[in-house]
Amino acid sequence: LEGYALAEKKIAAALASIQVMSAADIPQLETLPFERRAHNRNALAVREELEKEGIRLSIKNARVYRLQDNPKKAVVALRQGLETLNASTELKDKKLLEADLRAMLGIVYESMGKEVLAVKEYLKVVKDLDRTNPVCRRGYERLRKRLQKKETTASRG
């Protein structure tokens, strides 16, 4: 986890140092030593990749916390990943990353016994983000059946 934490700090520092330039930012020279549009495209591409990697680190951290039997920290890591994803202005296709985050969140909630929350995460993935996600489809079906059995048992008793 120390390595992941160090990587997250380096990604955050790199993201903070990347600058996109407007025409007003460039000194008035006869010729520029670089092409501004190309610079901005490269800066945006690097920023997008760094943001993706930061979100992937959130998922990796959550897996480690889950293996260490610390699901609360796993939930925190995944929620931070979702916040980063939602705040991102550079990421073009957020659906697959969000699906990965929410699938893992469903798994963690299920392991904590929070079945209703797990179902909500699985359902969000299957309905809105990635209809073919096998983990979420199986998890949703398994928990739906389990919750129906509990409802039936509770109504009889």
Order of alpha helices (4+ residues) and beta strands (2+ residues): alpha-alpha-alpha-alpha-alpha-alpha
